[in-house]
Amino acid sequence: MTNSSIFTDQADLPPTTQRPDFTPANPYARRQFDDASSAMPKLEYDDALIHKYNRSGPRYTSYPTALEFKPIEAGAELDILTHRDAKTPLSLYFHIPFCRHLCYYCACNKIITKKNSDAGDYLDYLKREIKQKQALLAKSEPGKKPFVKQLHLGGGTPTFFNDDELIELWQFLQTQFEFDAPSEQGGKGDYSIEVDPRELRETTLEKLRELGFNRVSFGVQDLDHKVQIAVNRVQSEALIQGVVDEARRLNYNSINIDLIYGLPHQTPETFAHTVARIIEMGPDRLSIFNYAHLPDRFKAQKQIKESDLPSPAEKLTMFKQTITALTEAGYQYIGIDHFAKPDDELAIAQREGNLHRNFQGYTILGDCDLLGFGVSAISQINSTLYSSSGASASHILQNNTDLDAYRADIDHQKLPAVRHIKTNIQDRLRGYVIMNLLCHDYIDFKDVNQKFGIDAITYFINEIQQLGDMQQDKLIDMDAAGIRILPKGRLLARNVAMAFDTYLAGKAKGRFSKVI
């Protein structure tokens, strides 16, 4: 197959710089309109193509993915943190693993406990880890605190910490880092927390807002009582409405709600009701996750009877109905399970070509190093992760996933990372392509050539040929300028990205969820 035969006939295309969806200044920026909603990229659901391409694959919160972790070498984390580029802002992630109740669907790293004292003890270890890492970061700029633009508390259940403990953590962080002003105060500070509505004290949302948190995410999953009982997460519709209303009253910039389709006893009818009610509540963002039943990997899922799960056909119906309901309600499809209102920062970043993706999912701040704290937390060091310029290597590290081992590391003044990926230039090149496909539905060959000093068409000729079927099925459009994911292909963007993943061959299907 020749290069020319795999591309759309150039005579059928307008000149690249005149394409309606992209501006010359930023190849990944969509055309801007006075009416933001009219700039929303189109999305089409094609039953036949979904069935054809609905295979298992990575979610690409990093490239290489976490499956490529290797044991970290002695002294590596110390060297990585000490030699980090101090000019690169930080995004801080804190993993709070504790939950009072076990949700049977959950695949997160968590510890089920009702002992309130566990929180105070863990907070002490977090503060020691913070101080340990901050001292290393500060070596490159003595006398200056490292600069933070983003912070996220995840879990587990971050609100397992009581109000005083959350305040103590925040105030301690102020002594160690310099924080950007929140976006509503003219800065770019993005400070968020995951909340279990069942574990929310009356004053917590207000206290968090006073501290500077401006985004909140509520774990709902489903409003149907029978489904809630089956997954051991019972919370009333009134409770959900109440916490959303309170967050709105407190002027949080963005409110997210998580839902899951494919749970036991769900039907297209019951899940449609849940989605309709959530739309009425008006969150700024929604995450619609596909439940992957992997009981051999996640012990809690053994509590779920496979016979109670909806069929694959019913799951696809739920997803299709959800897409229709959300897009008709005005939500913009961001990618991989995520939707946002057109005026949300995430949707704006996508239209302007500034959307990014990392272990926290989609983000508006791609110029930050991610620094993780707590058991199982992940860090990504060197903001040049998807560029050839700057440092010769970037690094992905993960803390110990066992709480006792994590504590032992801190007690012995040892940095807690136990797993590590050191990327090479090919990783950064392929990661750049994959992330732009997932964030912007497009990869611009000229942009790639300039950043990495290659001829992209020649370098990726095998991958381009591999995408031939998707070209014929009109999932994508390829020409000498680049690869564009078309409306029918947007839900299958992970499939397109997989063509560029050199690590994927030989990986067991059970390691990944289905793309739909």
RAMOWO-V509049 format. One record per run of one state. SS is the DSSP state (~ for helix, > for strand, _ for the rest). FROM is the first residue (numbers start at 0). LEN is the number of residues. If there is no record, write none. Layout:
ss=<SS | SS>
from=<FROM | FROM>
len=<LEN | LEN>
This chain:
ss=<_ | ~ | _ | ~ | _ | ~ | _ | > | _ | > | _ | ~ | _ | ~ | _ | > | _ | ~ | _ | > | _ | ~ | _ | > | _ | > | _ | > | _ | ~ | _ | > | _ | ~ | _ | ~ | > | _ | > | ~ | _ | > | _ | ~ | _ | ~ | _ | > | _ | ~ | _ | ~ | _ | > | _ | ~ | _ | > | _ | ~ | _ | ~ | _ | ~ | _ | > | _ | > | _ | ~ | _ | > | _ | > | _ | > | _ | > | _ | > | _ | ~ | _ | > | _ | ~ | _ | > | ~ | _ | ~ | _ | ~ | _ | ~ | _ | > | _ | > | _ | ~ | _ | ~ | _ | > | _>
from=<0 | 3 | 6 | 9 | 12 | 15 | 18 | 22 | 23 | 25 | 26 | 35 | 39 | 46 | 53 | 55 | 56 | 65 | 68 | 69 | 71 | 75 | 82 | 89 | 96 | 97 | 99 | 110 | 112 | 116 | 141 | 145 | 155 | 157 | 160 | 162 | 176 | 179 | 181 | 182 | 185 | 188 | 195 | 196 | 199 | 203 | 211 | 214 | 221 | 224 | 231 | 236 | 249 | 253 | 261 | 267 | 281 | 284 | 290 | 298 | 303 | 305 | 308 | 311 | 328 | 330 | 335 | 337 | 341 | 344 | 351 | 355 | 358 | 360 | 363 | 368 | 373 | 377 | 381 | 394 | 399 | 402 | 411 | 416 | 422 | 424 | 440 | 441 | 444 | 452 | 455 | 459 | 460 | 466 | 467 | 472 | 475 | 479 | 481 | 485 | 486 | 498 | 508 | 511 | 513 | 514>
len=<3 | 3 | 3 | 3 | 3 | 3 | 4 | 1 | 2 | 1 | 9 | 4 | 7 | 7 | 2 | 1 | 9 | 3 | 1 | 2 | 4 | 7 | 7 | 7 | 1 | 2 | 11 | 2 | 4 | 25 | 4 | 10 | 2 | 3 | 2 | 14 | 3 | 2 | 1 | 3 | 3 | 7 | 1 | 3 | 4 | 8 | 3 | 7 | 3 | 7 | 5 | 13 | 4 | 8 | 6 | 14 | 3 | 6 | 8 | 5 | 2 | 3 | 3 | 17 | 2 | 5 | 2 | 4 | 3 | 7 | 4 | 3 | 2 | 3 | 5 | 5 | 4 | 4 | 13 | 5 | 3 | 9 | 5 | 6 | 2 | 16 | 1 | 3 | 8 | 3 | 4 | 1 | 6 | 1 | 5 | 3 | 4 | 2 | 4 | 1 | 12 | 10 | 3 | 2 | 1 | 2>
